[in-house]
Amino acid sequence: MLTEAIGNRNGNAAQLTCSLIGNLDSRYRSSVDQSSIQAIYSIRTPIEFSLPPGYPSRRLPGPAETLIETARRARDLDRIRSLLEPHTVGAILGGSMAFTPYYGVRGSTFIGAASDIDLLIAIPNASALPRALKALAPFEALDQLPSNIQSRCDYFSNESTRHPVVFSQKIGAWTQARDPDFEADCIRGYNVSLNFIEYDNLAPLLLPPTLADGELRVPYYRDRPGQDRKYKREDLAVSFSGEVLAEERIYRTVTGGFVESSLIWKTAYGRLYIGRLWNTILPTATVAWGEASMNPLMYLFLESIKLRLEAERKMRPHEYQALRLSHSRSGDFAPSIAAIV
């Protein structure tokens, strides 16, 4: 049942998992004090994630924590899909929910922030963005959108007429409301990271690069201030051998946030370095909804990446190269994911 929760179209497995654990939690509260429930949830493993330079080290969450937190996000993702699907072309699930479900997805009691739900969402045109965002209003788990959301949508619409741009918005989930499936105080909120791009602008960004040196960037229109310490980290791109290329982040303050010029890929000395947008899709290219439009696009994208990997292996036959090593968070991958990529 648990392994079916991710990718389950109707979310029944995730909902059942949440209900089951929530009911057990409610029953045991009468006979076990709150500190005991907290202790079970907080059991840790001694395994550390291997992260790129500049990122704080962190350990894996315990089995109870990652089970609960993965199921909660799978349940909530199904609700988000039902609200956004009528207004969008499709979506790709990225981040920890794609490459480390039931293994590394963590809650907010862990050192560092709770795992997000990361979505790359294709919309038919810029005018669909405000409708999609407003469609999320009935979901009681989500915080209200910021008061400047319309001006941000207008800026995105104007920029999209000139070049591809990714509209990025984080929304808190269960930060103001109590999760109805759980009573324990250790079950807290997390963020939903929504990244919108026009579908016609997405496909060209997934075309394979040539062997000649060059780079491709895309502006991310983000809602967080440029002075935020998080965005002082370097812009990372990683090769198939795991070699990290770190460049200074380039951003400027604009209406309602800031625009960051982010590497999609860079080629240098015959190596392909993969950046943020492609890392959102790789390694699994998990389509959250809109299979008819997104599956063909993802198939062609993955095939082109595999061909590039084969070409680089021929160039360096004595060097170990793998798709998983080109991800900036490859050290986070669940063993079941790492084994197939």
N, C-alpha and C positions, 0 to 999 in steps of 0.2 A: 504493500500500500504506500509506504513512505517514498519509495523510489519513483512512484508514478506521479507524485505531487507536482514536480516540475514538468511543465509542458502539457499537463492535463488540460484539455480544452474547456471543461466545465468547472474545473477547480474542486471537484468533489473530494479528491484524495487529500488535498491541502486543508480543506474545510473540515473534513472528518478528523484529520490529525489534530487540528487546533481544538475542535470540540472535545475529542477524547482526552487530550492532555489537560484542557481547561476543566473538564468535569472531575478528573482525578485531583487536580489542584484544589477545587472547591471542596471536595469530600475530605481531603487530608487536612485542610485548614482547621477542621474541628478537633483533630486529634494530634496534629503536629504543629509546633509553633512556627511563626514566620521565619525565624532564623534558620530552621532546618530546611525549609523550602529554598531559601536563599542559598544555603550551603550546597544543595544538590545541583541547583542551576549554575553555581559558580565553580564547580569542579573543573580544573584546567588540565591540559596536557603539557608535557615539557617540551613540545616541538615548537621551534621558532620558525616564523616565515623568513625567507630570504628576500629582502627588498632592495631596490636600487638606492644609491647614495642620496642622502638628504631626507629619507623617510625614516620615521622612528621604527625601531624593531618592535615586533609584537608576537605573541604566542597564539597558538590555535585555541579556539574556545573549546569547552568541554562538550561531550556528546549530548547532554540534555539541552544546553544552551543553543547549539547549532541546529538541533532537531526542531526546537520550538521556533527559533528565529527564521529558519528557512521556510517552515510551514506557514508562519504568519505572512511572510512576504509573498509566497505563492498564492495564498488565499486573497491577499489584497491586490496582487497583480491581475487576478481574474476579474475583480471588480473594476479596476482601472481599464482593462481591455474592453469590457462591456460598455463603458462610458465613452471611450475614445474611438473605438472601431468605426462608428458611423461617420466620423469627421476626418479620418485619416486613411492613408493608403495601406500602411502597415507599420510594423515596429520590430526592432532587433533588441533582444535582451542581452545586456552586457554585464560587466562587473562580476562580483562574487556570486550572484545568483546564477550566472551562466557557467562559471568555471570552478566553483567550489561549493555547490549546494550540499547540505548535510555534512559538511566537513569544516569549512572556514567561515561561514556566515555567522556573524556575531551580533550580540545585543549591546546596549549602551552601558552596561555595567562592566564591560571589558575595557582594558586600557586602550584609550583612543575612542574615536567615534564609532557608532553602530554602523553596520553594513547598509549601504543604500540599495534601493532598486534603481538600476541604471537602464534607461531606455533611449535608444536612438529611433526617433519617430519620423516617418516620411509623411508629409502632408501634400495634398494635391496642388495647393498654391498658398501664398502668404495670407490671403484673406481667410483661410480656414483656421489659422492659428488662434485668434480670439474665441472662435466658436468651440474649438477643442478644449481650451483652458476653462471656459465657462461650463463645459459639460461635466467637469469634475466636481462642481459645487455640491451635488447630492451626496457625495461620498463623505460620510461624517468623520472618517478617520483623518482626512486631510485638513491642514490649516487653510485659512483663507488666503487667497492670492493677495499680493501687495497692492496698495492703492495706485501705484504707477503702472500697473500691468498694461493698460490700454496704450499709454505712451511708448512702452517697450515694444508692443506689437506693431505700432505705427513705424517705429524705427526699423524693426526687422523687415517690414513690408517695403520700405523705401530702399533699404540696402539690398534686398533680394532681387530687385529689378536690375541691379548693376553687376552682382557677382554672387556666388554661393556663400551662404552664411548659416551658421548653426545657432539657433536660439536656445539658450540654456537657462533653465529655471529649476531651482530646488524648492520642494514643498515638504514641510514636516508632516509626518504621519504618526498618529497616536501621541502627539505631544500635548494636545489640549483635551483630547477625549480619552476615556478609559477603554482598553481593548475588552470587548464583551466576552471573549473566550477565556480570559485569564484574570485572576484576582491578585496574583502575587505582585508585590511592589517592584520586584526585580524586572518585570516585563514592562519595558518603557518604549519610547518613541524612536523613530529613525527618519531618514530623509528619502524622498523619491526624487531622483534626478532625471528631469525630462529634457531631452535634447531634440529639437525639431529642425527639420530641413526639408525644403521642397524636393519632391521625388525626382523631378527632372534634373535637379542640381546634384542629387546624390550619385546617380549612375556614373557621370564623368569622373567623379572623385575616386571611383573604385577601379578605374582602368589601370592596367599594369604599367609600370615605368619601363623605360628603355634601359639598356646597360650603360648608357652615357651618364656622366655625373649630372646631377640636378636635384631639385626638390619641389615638392608641392605642399602648399599650406592652405588652410581654411580659417577664416575668422570665426571665433566663438564669441557670441554676444552673451555675456554672463551677467548674472544679477548681483554678484558679490563685489564689494569695492576692491579696486586695484591695490589698496594698501594692506589688504588682508595678507597675513604672513604666509598662508597656504600658497598664494600665487607668486611668491618669491622663489618657489622651487624652480629648478631648471626644467626646460621643455625636453623630455626624454624621447629618444627613438632607439630601437634595439635591433640588432642584426640577427640572422638565423644562428649565429654562433654564440649569441648572448652578449656580444660586445655592445656597450652602452654609449650612445652619442648624446651628450648633454649640451644644450644651448640655452642661452639666456632667454627668458620669456619676454616676448614683445607684446605690450598691451598699451591701450590708451583709454582714458576715461571719456565716456560718452553719456548720452541721455539714459538715465535709469540703470546704469551699470558701467561695464567696461568691455572693450573688444580686445580679445587676445588672438594674435596670429599664431596658430598652432600647426606644427608639422604633421602632415599626413604621412609622408614618407620622404626619405632623402637617400640618394645614391652617391656613393663616394668610393673610389678605388674598386669598382666592380661589386660592391656590397650594397644591399638594400637594407635600410634602417626604417623600421616601422614605428609610426607615431600614434598619437592619441585616437584619432578617428578610427583607424584600422584596428587598434587595440580594443576599441569598444565592440567591434564585430568579432574579432578573432579571440580564441581559436575555434569556437564552436559554431559561430554564425547562427545563433538560436533565434528563429523567427517567433516572436511573441503573438503576432496576429498579421493578417493580410498575406497569407501564404501564396495566393495566386499571383500577386505582384512581386513579393519579396523573395520567394524561393528561387525563381530563375536567376534573379540578380545575385543572390548569395552563392548559387552554384557556380556561375561564371567567375565570380570574385575568388572563391576558394580554388577553383581550377587554375586560375592565372597565378595565384600565390604558390601553388604546388609546382607549377612549371618553372617559376623563378627560383624556387628552392632547388629543384633538380639542376638548373643551369649553374647555380653557385656551388653546388656539390661537385660538379664536374670541374669547375675552375679550381677548387681546393679539395681534392679527393682525400687528403690526409687530415682534414679538419672535421670534427663532429659538428653537424648542423641539424637543427630540427625546428619545426614550426613553433613548438611551445617556447623555445628559447628566445624567440623574437618578441615576446610579450613582456612589458615592463613589470608585470606582477606574476611571472611564471613560477616564482617560488610559492605563490599562494594556491596553485592549482590542486584540486583534489586528486588523489592517486588515480581514480577512475578516468579522469579527464586527461591527466598527463600521460597515461599509458597509450592513448589513442592519437595523440597529436605530437 
